[in-house]
């Protein structure tokens, strides 16, 4: 493992201000030791120049045995059919839509912020877990993040395009940070205090509150497949319409939720066919960006449906002509359901498992980029660590999108 180092501002002839504003990566024990010069390992001091990004060989090492499978995959749905991320994405894809100039400007603001500015890719820090997963469970690993300011500091110093969080978090620091990093206000949540626990997204904030605090966009979750989803679809459709009228873009967390999606001991909540349909419902209510879990299998429709209890509709071609079992192919099907990439797909980073977080985050980023996705939205893997380690992980994710050798399949 690469040992942690600290390179002071003076030792690299840069100002303290440069370091504090995230122009240097924080490197922790998470990063693997790969082909660095001797000074790198012997330097007595945790920051090093941002220009020293991970290269393709380091990315391959983190992918491990999956490197060839993921980096050499040829997707069944050709990338020629897709609207791929790029510096001109807003002009090329959204300019002729019904989105207002204010929405287009705010989308461009998101794309023009952080270490990935000008690429068309995004790295967003989401911190709504204090409600979704309980504050104690979420912030006990690093109590600093009970304080909303530290959430914004992590996003800013980590080079993110934006920060997505709750009304309370963003409102507490809006006058200090709304003009420094794009705010995305998450307007609904599933609270985890009512007994017994239930799973229902309810509105915690209004679209007007997002607008008043200077947010550039709003986010929301719909639990597609649940009994409550019909109400949620109506609520969020209206919220997205209002957001667009006020000039803000929209991000939808397109999650599935139904106990019937677990069949014979296998969980299909993250199957490509079901999540793909969730994405398609999401873009139908005018989500500009879709957040979705990385698919882990396929065939959810077939597993759930039976002769006695038919469910949904599908086509055999989904499983033969449009998908293989390669994660890149499965994710490409998610992108296809986002109007072939017109609405960007960002995959979620998942929970923090400790030592394997870096490799898992890099794998997710590689799969998303190769599938034609727009980026990663990773929270717990970053904020459940000391600040410098969280910054290092966010920067490593960004390195994947900046790496020219990691191409779209």
GIHU-V329296 format. One record per helix or strand of 3 or more residues. SS is the DSSP state (alpha for helix, beta for strand). FROM is the first residue (numbers start at 1). TO is the last residue. If there is no record, write none. Layout:
ss->[SS:SS]
from->[FROM:FROM]
to->[TO:TO]
This chain:
ss->[alpha:alpha:beta:alpha:beta:alpha:alpha:alpha:alpha:beta:alpha:alpha:alpha:beta:alpha:beta:alpha:beta:alpha:beta:alpha:alpha:beta:alpha:alpha:alpha:beta:alpha:beta:alpha:alpha]
from->[10:16:24:38:47:56:79:89:101:122:129:135:148:162:167:182:207:217:229:249:259:272:289:300:316:327:344:357:375:380:387]
to->[12:20:26:42:49:71:81:94:111:127:132:146:157:165:177:186:212:224:245:256:261:284:292:304:320:336:348:371:377:383:402]
